[in-house]
Amino acid sequence: MLDLTMEIVLVKISCSLRRRGLFAMQGPKFKSSLVPLLAAVVYLLPLLSSAAEVDKYEIPQERKAADILPAELLKGKHHSVGDQVRTDGYLNYYTITSDYGEFEAVSTATLRIRIGEIGAIAELEELSKTEVFIKAAADAGVIAPLKSINQIVTHPVDTVTGIPSGIGRMFKRYRRQAGEAVDTTKEFVADDDTDQTVDESEDDSNIALNLSASYFGVTSAERAWSQKLGTDPYSNNQTLRASIKEVAWAESLGQFGTGFVGIPGIGIVGQVNKVVWSKDPYELQDLNRARLVATGADEELIAEYLDNPLMSPTQQTLLTASIAKLADVDGRAGILRQALNLKTDAEVRFFVRTVALLAWYHHNQRPIVSVITQAATPGGLTDDGNVVMLFAVDHVYWTEGIALEEDMFAALGMAAGDNSPEAWFLGTASDRCRNELIAAGWDVHENLAHIIAAEFQ
């Protein structure tokens, strides 16, 4: 009998060859016949030229903002987007210059949020100059315009510099699991982040503690102002958070009424529902816990998920709602385990949107009967036995991470007898990426954002 390592390698090679039409054999005879070939490949592997490795994956290229963004996002009354757009091979990295400093947005969806937040800061600045506000602030002993708004106008925030690690590391952390994809275990085990130093690990812990205190410190008045502005009360935009805090404080002391109705058409209203504005973080946790218990998830796992400070109450509520929409679908608990391994805000946002895509597919395309969580991001197995992988990317290249995901899902699809796997992208794919997937037998769907734009605006 072949050992487990050999079995895994054979299945992966079998999957790759079969999908490319090079082998039709299956079962023990196929494995036996492939052993000599495998031995030869292993023997010759060190002799392969480094030049071949260079062309194995694409190198992501910078893009022009004008080529990928509509005019209203490129430039507005209070902002403009830098022409050079960096990429990690999955998401776009934008630099926004505004009246209130420079901001970085990871992904086009987050860019829309940041622009909405800049508009909200502008509204607060104008509000702080009104006669009714100045009088109320004076009665409360507060100097108007508000200190935080005045400071950010005279001393704008600095730009976030350097190239972020992006979500590529998320795929890398699952490399060990990819080698165990054909194992029948349902236990989720993520690879160690071997690139992370001790100092980085300590920084992550400190950030987590600070985030937790920040979330639970948001007052009902601040949530009410976030609702008026159409913004996320738990946004990581500290400039906006500070401005809202001062306005809410001055309002509570001065008792002024503004008749403020918010900014029409801007927003993250599709991402932040009314429950986030109306309930405090403790109430949100109770709500999310009840939803997850109803799915049959283990209570210890639920508690660990809800205690994860790297996910804001808003992101947890969005993710929990998407999981709940996958009603009666097997394997949903695996999504919670995957969420515990997210390390950055970019990874969290990417993951939450990907799960939302899965829920959208379940309700609008074909029913999902089982969630696949052996890869870095969840996919699904449809009621007719097809494997579906979905990615909330802006523009995806043929990277090692995508190749790894494709191998993983293809192997699982082969085990399920799938002959029509589907790949769905929120944005677009490079020609190389698209061709690689089509050659491997995938039905590729792009620009999903145009179909479900309301979910991500």
C-alpha positions in Angstrom: 0.0 0.0 0.0 1.3 3.5 -0.9 2.1 5.6 2.1 0.0 8.8 2.8 2.5 11.2 1.3 2.8 9.3 -1.9 -1.0 8.9 -2.0 -1.4 12.7 -1.7 1.1 13.5 -4.4 -0.4 10.9 -6.8 -3.9 12.3 -6.3 -2.7 15.8 -7.0 -0.8 14.7 -10.1 -3.7 12.5 -11.2 -6.0 15.5 -10.8 -3.8 17.8 -12.8 -3.2 15.3 -15.7 -6.8 14.3 -15.8 -8.1 17.8 -16.0 -5.8 18.5 -18.9 -7.0 15.3 -20.7 -3.6 13.6 -20.5 -4.8 10.6 -18.5 -8.2 8.9 -18.3 -7.2 6.1 -15.9 -8.3 6.1 -12.3 -8.1 3.8 -9.3 -5.3 1.4 -8.1 -4.1 0.6 -11.7 -3.5 4.3 -12.4 -1.6 4.8 -9.1 0.6 1.8 -9.8 1.4 2.9 -13.3 2.2 6.4 -12.2 4.8 5.3 -9.5 7.7 5.0 -12.0 6.8 8.3 -13.6 6.7 9.9 -10.2 10.0 8.5 -9.3 11.5 9.9 -12.5 10.0 13.3 -11.8 11.4 13.3 -8.3 14.8 12.3 -9.6 14.9 14.9 -12.4 13.4 17.8 -10.3 16.8 19.2 -9.1 17.9 19.3 -12.7 15.1 21.7 -13.8 16.4 25.1 -14.9 15.7 28.1 -12.7 14.6 29.9 -15.9 11.5 27.7 -16.0 10.7 28.7 -12.4 10.7 32.4 -13.4 7.8 31.8 -15.8 5.9 29.6 -13.5 3.8 32.4 -12.1 3.0 36.0 -13.1 4.7 39.1 -11.6 1.9 41.5 -10.7 2.2 44.9 -12.5 1.3 48.4 -11.3 -1.9 49.7 -12.9 -3.2 53.2 -13.8 -6.1 54.4 -11.7 -7.8 56.0 -14.7 -7.9 52.7 -16.4 -9.8 50.9 -13.7 -11.9 53.5 -11.8 -15.0 55.5 -12.8 -14.6 59.3 -12.8 -16.5 59.8 -9.5 -14.0 57.7 -7.6 -11.0 59.2 -9.3 -11.6 62.7 -8.1 -14.2 64.5 -6.0 -14.7 67.7 -4.1 -12.4 66.7 -1.2 -10.2 63.9 -2.7 -8.2 62.6 -5.6 -6.8 59.1 -6.2 -3.1 58.7 -7.1 -2.5 57.5 -10.6 -0.2 54.6 -9.7 -2.1 51.6 -8.3 0.0 48.9 -6.7 -1.2 45.3 -6.4 -0.3 42.2 -4.5 -1.6 40.0 -7.3 -5.2 40.0 -5.8 -6.2 43.4 -4.5 -5.4 47.0 -5.7 -3.7 49.4 -3.3 -4.8 53.0 -3.8 -3.4 56.2 -2.3 -6.0 58.9 -1.7 -5.0 62.6 -1.3 -7.7 64.6 0.5 -8.3 67.8 2.3 -7.6 65.8 5.5 -4.4 64.1 4.6 -3.5 61.0 2.6 -5.1 57.6 3.1 -4.4 54.1 1.7 -7.2 51.8 0.6 -6.7 48.1 0.1 -9.2 47.0 -2.6 -11.7 49.0 -4.7 -14.5 48.2 -2.2 -12.5 49.7 0.6 -11.6 52.7 -1.6 -15.4 53.4 -1.9 -15.6 53.3 1.9 -12.7 55.7 2.4 -14.1 58.2 -0.1 -17.4 58.0 1.8 -15.6 58.6 5.1 -13.8 61.6 3.6 -17.1 63.1 2.6 -18.4 62.4 6.2 -15.4 64.3 7.7 -16.2 67.2 5.3 -19.8 67.2 6.5 -18.6 67.3 10.2 -16.2 70.1 9.4 -19.0 72.2 7.9 -21.3 71.3 10.8 -18.7 72.5 13.4 -18.7 75.9 11.7 -22.4 76.5 12.0 -23.8 79.1 14.4 -26.0 76.6 16.1 -23.1 74.2 16.8 -20.7 77.0 17.9 -23.3 78.3 20.4 -24.1 74.8 21.7 -20.4 74.0 22.0 -19.7 77.2 23.8 -22.5 76.4 26.3 -20.9 73.1 26.8 -17.4 74.6 27.3 -16.1 73.2 24.0 -14.0 75.2 21.5 -15.4 75.2 18.0 -14.5 74.3 15.3 -13.8 71.0 17.0 -10.2 70.3 18.0 -9.7 67.1 16.0 -11.2 68.5 12.8 -9.2 71.7 13.1 -6.0 69.6 13.6 -6.5 67.4 10.6 -7.2 70.4 8.4 -4.0 72.2 9.5 -1.9 69.1 10.1 -3.1 66.4 7.7 -2.4 62.7 8.5 0.6 61.1 7.0 0.4 58.6 4.1 0.8 55.0 4.8 4.0 54.1 3.0 5.6 50.9 1.8 4.1 47.9 0.1 1.8 46.0 2.5 2.1 42.2 2.6 -1.4 41.9 1.2 -3.3 38.7 1.3 -0.6 36.6 -0.3 0.6 35.5 3.1 -2.9 34.2 3.8 -2.6 31.6 1.0 1.0 30.8 2.1 -0.2 30.0 5.6 -2.3 27.2 4.2 0.4 25.5 2.2 0.8 22.7 4.7 -2.9 22.1 4.6 -2.9 21.9 0.9 -0.6 18.9 1.1 -3.3 17.3 3.3 -6.2 18.1 1.1 -7.1 14.6 0.2 -7.3 13.6 3.9 -10.8 12.9 5.0 -10.4 14.7 8.3 -12.8 17.6 9.0 -10.4 19.2 11.4 -9.1 22.6 10.2 -5.4 23.2 10.7 -3.6 26.3 9.3 0.1 26.5 8.6 2.3 28.5 10.9 3.2 32.0 9.6 6.9 31.3 9.4 7.7 34.7 8.0 6.4 36.4 11.1 9.1 37.5 13.6 8.7 37.5 17.4 8.5 41.3 17.4 5.7 41.2 14.7 3.8 38.6 16.8 4.0 40.9 19.9 2.9 43.8 17.7 -0.1 41.8 16.6 -1.0 41.1 20.2 -0.8 44.7 21.2 -2.9 45.8 18.2 -5.5 43.2 19.1 -5.8 44.5 22.7 -6.0 48.1 21.5 -8.7 47.2 18.9 -10.8 45.4 21.5 -10.8 48.5 23.8 -11.5 50.7 20.8 -14.6 48.7 19.8 -16.2 48.5 23.2 -15.5 52.2 23.8 -17.9 53.3 21.0 -20.9 55.1 22.6 -24.5 55.1 21.4 -24.2 58.7 20.5 -21.2 57.9 18.2 -23.2 55.1 16.6 -26.1 57.4 16.0 -23.8 59.9 14.3 -22.3 57.1 12.2 -25.8 56.2 11.1 -26.5 59.8 10.1 -23.3 59.9 8.1 -23.7 56.4 6.6 -20.4 55.2 8.0 -19.2 52.2 10.0 -19.0 53.1 13.8 -16.1 50.7 14.1 -14.1 52.0 11.1 -10.3 51.8 11.4 -10.2 55.4 10.0 -9.1 57.1 13.2 -9.5 60.6 11.7 -13.2 59.9 11.2 -13.6 58.2 14.5 -12.0 61.2 16.4 -14.2 63.7 14.6 -17.4 61.7 15.3 -16.4 61.3 19.0 -16.0 65.1 19.5 -19.2 66.0 17.6 -21.2 63.4 19.6 -19.7 64.6 22.9 -20.4 68.2 22.1 -24.0 67.3 21.1 -24.6 65.4 24.4 -23.4 68.4 26.4 -24.9 71.2 24.3 -28.1 69.5 23.3 -28.1 71.1 19.9 -30.4 69.8 17.1 -29.1 70.1 13.5 -31.7 68.3 11.3 -28.7 66.6 9.8 -29.7 63.9 7.3 -26.4 62.5 6.2 -24.8 62.2 2.8 -27.1 60.7 0.1 -25.6 58.2 -2.2 -22.3 57.7 -0.4 -21.6 55.0 1.6 -21.2 51.8 3.1 -24.9 51.5 3.9 -24.9 48.2 2.1 -22.1 46.9 4.4 -23.3 48.4 7.7 -26.8 47.4 8.4 -29.1 49.1 11.0 -28.4 46.5 13.7 -24.7 47.7 13.9 -25.8 51.3 14.4 -28.6 50.4 16.9 -26.8 47.8 19.1 -23.7 48.0 21.2 -20.9 45.5 20.8 -22.1 43.3 23.6 -25.6 43.1 22.1 -24.0 42.4 18.7 -22.1 39.5 20.2 -25.3 38.1 21.7 -27.0 38.4 18.4 -24.2 36.8 16.5 -23.8 34.0 19.1 -27.5 33.1 18.7 -27.3 33.0 14.9 -24.2 30.8 15.1 -25.7 28.4 17.7 -28.7 28.0 15.3 -26.3 26.7 12.6 -25.1 23.9 14.9 -21.6 25.3 15.4 -19.7 24.2 18.5 -20.1 26.7 21.4 -16.4 26.7 22.2 -15.6 27.6 18.6 -18.2 30.3 18.6 -16.8 31.8 21.7 -13.3 31.9 20.3 -14.6 33.5 17.1 -16.5 36.2 18.9 -13.5 37.0 21.1 -11.3 37.6 18.1 -10.4 41.3 18.3 -8.9 41.4 14.8 -12.5 41.3 13.5 -14.5 44.4 14.3 -18.1 44.0 15.5 -19.2 45.1 12.0 -17.1 42.6 10.2 -18.2 39.8 12.6 -21.9 40.7 12.1 -21.4 40.8 8.3 -19.7 37.4 8.3 -22.2 35.8 10.7 -25.1 37.1 8.5 -23.5 35.4 5.4 -23.0 32.2 7.3 -26.6 32.3 8.5 -27.8 32.8 4.9 -26.1 29.4 4.0 -29.1 27.7 5.7 -28.9 23.9 6.0 -25.5 23.8 4.2 -23.0 21.3 5.7 -19.6 22.4 6.9 -20.4 26.0 7.8 -18.4 25.7 11.1 -15.3 25.5 9.0 -15.7 29.1 8.0 -15.3 30.1 11.7 -12.1 28.1 11.9 -10.8 29.8 8.8 -11.7 33.2 10.2 -9.5 32.6 13.3 -6.4 32.5 11.1 -6.8 35.9 9.6 -4.0 38.2 10.5 -4.6 41.6 8.9 -7.5 44.0 8.1 -7.0 43.4 4.4 -7.3 39.6 5.0 -10.5 40.1 7.1 -12.2 42.3 4.5 -11.2 39.9 1.7 -12.5 36.9 3.6 -15.8 38.5 4.7 -16.5 39.5 1.1 -15.7 36.1 -0.2 -18.1 34.4 2.2 -20.7 37.0 1.1 -20.1 35.9 -2.5 -20.6 32.3 -1.5 -24.0 33.2 0.2 -25.0 35.2 -2.9 -24.1 32.2 -5.2 -26.2 29.9 -3.0 -29.3 32.1 -3.3 -28.9 33.3 -6.9 -27.1 30.6 -8.9 -27.3 27.0 -7.6 -27.8 25.7 -4.1 -24.7 24.8 -2.1 -25.0 21.6 -0.2 -21.6 21.6 1.5 -19.0 24.3 2.3 -15.4 23.5 1.3 -13.0 24.9 3.9 -9.8 22.9 3.3 -8.4 25.9 1.3 -7.5 29.4 2.4 -10.9 30.7 1.5 -14.2 28.8 1.5 -15.8 27.4 -1.6 -18.8 25.2 -2.2 -20.1 21.9 -3.5 -23.4 22.4 -5.4 -26.4 20.1 -5.3 -25.4 18.7 -8.7 -21.9 17.9 -7.6 -19.9 20.8 -9.0 -17.2 22.6 -7.1 -17.3 26.4 -6.9 -14.4 28.6 -5.8 -15.0 32.3 -5.3 -12.6 35.2 -4.7 -13.3 38.8 -3.8 -10.3 40.1 -5.9 -9.9 43.3 -7.8 -7.6 41.9 -10.5 -6.1 38.5 -10.0 -2.8 37.2 -11.6 -1.7 33.7 -12.0 0.2 33.5 -8.6 1.4 30.7 -6.5 -1.5 31.3 -4.1 -4.2 31.0 -6.9 -2.4 28.0 -8.3 -2.5 26.4 -4.9 -6.2 27.1 -4.4 -6.9 25.7 -7.9 -5.1 22.5 -7.1 -6.9 22.2 -3.8 -10.4 22.7 -5.2 -9.7 20.6 -8.3 -8.6 17.7 -6.1 -11.7 18.0 -4.0 -13.9 18.3 -7.1 -12.3 15.2 -8.7 -13.0 13.2 -5.5 -16.7 14.4 -5.8 -16.9 13.4 -9.5 -17.1 17.0 -10.6 -16.6 17.6 -14.3 -17.7 21.3 -14.4 -15.9 23.3 -11.8 -16.6 27.0 -11.6 -14.4 30.0 -10.6 -16.0 33.3 -9.8 -14.1 36.6 -9.3 -15.5 39.8 -7.9 -13.2 41.7 -10.3 -11.2 40.6 -13.3 -8.5 38.0 -14.1 -5.3 38.4 -16.1 -5.2 36.7 -19.5 -2.7 34.2 -18.1 -4.8 33.4 -15.1 -8.0 33.0 -17.1 -6.2 30.8 -19.7 -4.6 28.6 -17.0 -8.0 28.0 -15.4 -9.8 27.3 -18.6 -7.1 24.9 -19.7 -7.6 23.1 -16.4 -11.3 22.7 -17.1 -12.7 25.6 -15.1 -15.7 27.7 -16.2 -14.5 31.3 -15.4 -16.8 34.1 -14.4 -15.5 37.7 -13.9 -16.8 41.1 -12.9 -19.2 39.7 -10.4 -19.2 43.2 -8.8 -21.2 44.6 -11.7 -23.9 41.9 -11.0 -24.1 42.4 -7.3 -22.8 46.0 -7.0 -25.3 46.9 -4.3 -23.8 44.3 -1.9 -20.4 46.0 -2.0 -21.0 49.7 -2.4 
